[in-house]
Amino acid sequence: MEAICTRHFPRVVFRSGSKYLWNPITRKALANLPEERVRLQMIDYLMEEAGVSRGRISTEYALSRHGIKGEAGRQRTDVLVFQDQKKEGAVLLPETLIECKARSVSLSESSALQIAKYSQALEVPQLWLTNGHADYWFQKDAASVMAMQRNDSPFYPTKVPVTTLRQTPGYWIDRGFVASHSASGVQNWLDQVLQFFWDEVEEWKSTYLDLSRNPWQSGLSHYYRVVHLDEESDLAIGFVASDEQTSWLVALMNKHQSNVGMIVTNLDDLAAGRVDNTVIYTVNEKRTANLTDHIPLQPFTLKPMIVLNLPGFYESWFRQLLML
């Protein structure tokens, strides 16, 4: 079944100009790694959408703390949810073990066996396996492990819809889509724009793009929406905070599995009326442009149809640039 956390994004923090993931359970900054992103997506779902309290969630829980010795005791769980404590002073018992894999890792029988091994040691009645794309849920008793079906209710159902969460002040800043030091007008405008851009009704694929080796702009790794244009071409579009100072609108054209063009707009410059707010990169050149000469996206004015038609505007622009 589709992963329940797929519509969530991990929180981020900036330290000395570099972007890190933020674990709200341990309250520590972490390296931005694929498996860690999935783990924090799951935690975001549990805490924000399902309303599971922070005190019930543990990450990197050492099995040795549960009295398990030897090699097994050196293992650590990804996410462990404890029972809701009903009485003061009662012993917290493990309730659900969640094993998280990177999105690039296919869920397999060996993955299921790994989580089952953990559950056997911890005597956890509920098992959850995810890679951010798909979920597998299991109920366990003393005699067997039973896979749950697609139409079964999740262990922790929705209490606050994600669409409501996304309207919370600071939501997009906390998750690295908007810079915390962008002008307040830019922040307020992007809060509205991003509601429509990330509307799940739109059939755009969403994915994390690692641009750390991109020859043009390497600091814009983040979650993007991807549109498949034809058998040869894909278009990725995203709103990204590269640091605490600047918010960007980024479009990347990929042809034959190679990036052939990139259009990067400084949204703070756009809002300030600077005409050289955009940089265009192609294999052969770099030049500046004014976004509004090509796309009628005006700061402080929300036009949902413009936002939802960004793929069409950018496709036309790239085809003119690259003579496709």
C-alpha positions in Angstrom: 0.0 0.0 0.0 1.1 3.6 -0.5 3.3 4.9 2.3 1.3 6.9 4.8 4.2 9.4 5.3 4.7 10.2 1.6 3.0 13.6 1.9 5.3 14.7 4.7 8.7 16.3 4.7 11.5 16.2 7.2 12.3 19.4 9.2 15.7 21.1 8.4 18.1 23.4 10.1 21.1 25.4 8.8 24.4 25.3 10.6 27.3 27.4 9.3 25.6 27.7 5.9 25.0 24.0 5.5 21.6 22.3 5.6 21.0 19.5 8.0 17.9 17.4 8.9 16.3 18.1 12.3 15.2 15.2 14.5 12.4 16.5 16.8 12.7 13.5 19.1 16.4 13.8 19.9 16.5 17.5 19.1 19.7 17.0 17.1 20.9 18.1 13.7 21.6 15.1 11.4 23.4 14.5 8.1 21.0 14.7 5.1 20.9 11.0 4.2 18.2 9.1 2.2 17.2 6.7 5.0 17.2 9.5 7.6 14.8 11.5 5.4 12.3 8.6 5.3 12.6 8.1 9.1 11.9 11.8 9.7 9.0 11.8 7.3 7.5 9.0 9.4 8.1 10.9 12.6 6.5 14.0 11.1 3.4 11.9 10.2 3.2 10.4 13.7 3.6 13.6 15.6 1.9 16.1 13.4 -0.9 14.2 11.6 -1.6 11.3 13.9 -1.0 13.2 17.1 1.4 10.8 18.8 3.2 12.6 21.6 6.9 13.1 21.4 7.4 11.2 24.7 6.1 8.0 23.1 8.5 7.9 20.2 12.1 6.7 20.3 14.7 6.6 17.6 17.9 4.5 17.5 16.6 2.6 20.5 19.3 0.1 21.5 18.0 -3.4 22.1 20.5 -3.8 24.9 18.3 -1.4 26.9 15.6 -4.0 26.7 17.9 -6.6 28.4 19.0 -8.2 25.1 22.7 -9.2 25.0 25.3 -10.2 22.5 25.2 -9.3 18.8 21.4 -8.7 18.9 21.8 -6.3 21.7 24.0 -4.0 19.6 21.2 -3.6 17.1 19.2 -0.3 17.1 15.7 0.2 15.9 14.7 3.0 13.5 11.5 4.2 15.2 9.8 2.6 18.2 6.4 3.8 19.5 5.5 3.0 23.0 2.0 2.5 24.5 0.2 5.5 25.6 0.9 5.8 29.3 -2.4 5.7 31.2 -1.1 5.8 34.8 1.6 7.9 36.2 4.7 5.8 36.9 3.5 2.9 34.7 6.2 1.1 32.7 6.2 2.1 29.0 5.9 -0.9 26.8 6.8 -1.0 23.1 3.8 -1.0 20.9 4.9 -0.5 17.3 8.3 -1.1 15.7 8.9 0.9 12.5 11.7 0.0 10.2 12.6 2.6 7.6 14.5 2.1 4.4 15.7 4.7 1.8 13.3 5.4 -1.0 15.7 3.7 -3.5 15.5 0.4 -1.5 12.9 -2.0 -2.6 11.0 -3.7 0.2 11.7 -7.4 0.2 11.3 -10.5 2.2 14.7 -9.9 3.8 13.5 -6.5 5.0 10.4 -8.2 6.5 12.7 -10.7 8.2 14.9 -8.0 9.7 11.9 -6.2 11.3 10.5 -9.5 12.5 13.8 -10.3 14.2 13.7 -7.0 16.0 10.0 -7.6 17.0 10.8 -11.0 18.4 13.5 -9.6 20.6 11.3 -6.7 21.8 8.0 -8.5 21.9 6.3 -5.7 19.9 2.8 -6.6 18.8 2.7 -4.2 15.8 5.3 -4.0 12.9 5.6 -1.4 10.2 7.9 -1.5 7.3 8.3 1.6 5.0 10.6 3.0 2.3 8.6 6.2 1.8 6.8 4.8 -1.2 5.1 1.8 0.2 4.1 0.5 3.7 3.7 -3.0 5.0 1.9 -3.5 8.4 1.9 -6.7 10.5 0.2 -7.8 13.6 2.1 -10.2 15.8 1.1 -12.6 18.6 2.9 -15.4 20.4 2.3 -17.8 17.5 2.4 -15.9 14.3 2.8 -12.7 12.3 -0.2 -11.6 10.2 0.1 -9.1 7.3 -2.6 -6.4 7.4 -4.5 -5.6 4.2 -4.9 -2.3 2.3 -8.3 -1.6 3.6 -7.3 -2.1 7.3 -7.1 1.1 9.4 -3.5 2.3 10.1 -2.1 1.8 13.6 -2.2 5.6 14.1 -4.9 7.2 12.0 -5.1 10.8 10.9 -6.2 13.4 13.5 -5.2 16.5 11.7 -5.2 16.4 7.8 -1.9 17.3 6.2 -3.7 20.1 4.2 -4.5 21.7 7.6 -0.9 21.2 8.8 0.5 23.0 5.8 -1.5 26.1 6.7 0.3 26.3 10.0 2.6 29.4 10.3 6.2 28.4 9.7 5.4 25.0 8.2 7.2 25.6 4.9 10.1 27.4 6.6 10.7 24.5 9.0 10.9 22.1 6.1 13.3 24.1 3.9 11.0 25.4 1.2 11.2 29.0 2.3 14.1 30.9 3.8 13.5 32.1 7.4 15.1 35.5 6.6 13.2 36.2 3.4 11.0 39.3 3.6 7.8 38.7 5.4 5.8 39.5 2.3 7.7 36.8 0.4 7.1 34.3 3.2 3.4 35.0 3.3 3.1 34.8 -0.5 5.0 31.5 -0.7 2.8 30.1 2.1 -0.1 30.5 -0.3 1.7 29.5 -3.5 3.0 26.3 -1.9 -0.5 25.2 -0.9 -1.4 24.9 -4.6 2.0 23.8 -5.8 2.0 20.8 -3.5 -1.8 20.0 -4.1 -1.9 16.2 -4.2 -4.7 16.4 -6.8 -2.0 17.3 -9.3 -0.6 14.2 -10.9 3.0 15.3 -10.7 5.6 12.9 -9.3 7.3 14.2 -6.1 10.9 13.2 -5.3 14.0 14.4 -3.5 16.7 15.6 -5.9 20.3 15.5 -4.8 22.0 18.3 -6.7 25.2 18.3 -4.7 27.1 17.4 -7.9 25.2 19.7 -10.2 27.7 21.8 -12.2 25.6 24.9 -12.1 24.0 25.2 -8.6 24.9 22.6 -6.1 23.1 23.9 -3.0 19.6 23.4 -4.1 19.0 19.7 -3.2 15.4 19.3 -2.0 12.0 17.9 -2.8 10.8 18.7 -6.3 7.8 17.9 -8.4 8.6 16.1 -11.7 6.7 16.1 -14.9 7.3 13.5 -17.6 7.2 15.4 -20.8 8.0 12.7 -23.3 10.1 9.5 -23.7 13.3 11.6 -23.6 12.6 14.5 -21.3 11.6 15.3 -17.7 11.1 18.6 -16.0 11.6 19.2 -12.3 10.3 22.3 -10.5 10.8 23.2 -6.8 10.8 26.0 -4.2 13.9 25.8 -2.1 15.7 27.7 0.7 19.4 27.3 0.0 20.2 28.9 3.3 18.4 31.1 5.9 18.6 34.2 3.6 17.3 33.3 0.2 14.2 31.5 -1.3 14.5 30.2 -4.8 12.2 28.9 -7.6 14.1 26.3 -9.5 13.4 24.5 -12.8 15.6 21.7 -14.2 15.3 20.1 -17.6 16.6 16.5 -18.0 17.0 14.9 -21.4 18.4 11.4 -22.0 19.0 11.2 -18.2 21.3 14.2 -18.3 20.6 17.7 -17.1 20.7 20.1 -20.0 19.3 23.3 -18.6 18.5 25.0 -15.3 16.5 28.2 -14.5 17.0 29.6 -11.0 15.0 32.6 -9.7 15.9 34.5 -6.5 12.4 35.1 -5.2 13.5 37.9 -2.9 15.0 39.7 -5.9 11.8 39.1 -7.8 9.7 40.6 -5.0 12.1 43.6 -4.8 11.5 44.4 -8.5 15.1 43.6 -9.6 14.9 42.7 -13.3 18.0 40.4 -13.2 16.3 38.0 -10.7 16.9 34.9 -12.7 19.9 33.0 -13.9 19.7 30.6 -16.9 22.3 27.8 -17.2 22.7 25.6 -20.2 25.6 23.5 -21.3 27.1 26.3 -23.3 26.2 29.5 -21.5 25.1 31.4 -18.4 22.9 34.5 -18.5 20.4 36.5 -16.5 16.7 37.1 -17.2 13.6 38.5 -15.7 11.2 35.7 -14.7 8.1 37.8 -15.4 9.1 38.2 -19.0 8.4 34.5 -19.4 6.1 33.5 -16.6 3.3 35.7 -15.2 4.2 34.8 -11.6 3.8 38.1 -9.7 4.9 38.3 -6.0 2.2 39.1 -3.5 -0.5 38.1 -6.0 -1.9 34.6 -5.8 -3.1 33.2 -9.1 -3.6 29.4 -8.6 -3.9 28.6 -12.3 -0.4 30.2 -12.9 1.1 28.1 -10.2 -0.6 24.9 -11.4 0.5 25.6 -15.0 4.2 26.2 -14.1 5.2 23.0 -15.9 3.7 24.3 -19.2 5.4 27.7 -18.9 8.8 26.2 -18.1 8.6 23.6 -20.8 7.9 26.3 -23.4 10.8 28.4 -22.0 13.3 25.5 -22.1 12.3 24.5 -25.6 13.0 28.0 -26.8 16.3 28.1 -25.0 17.5 24.7 -26.1 15.8 24.6 -29.5 14.1 21.3 -28.6 
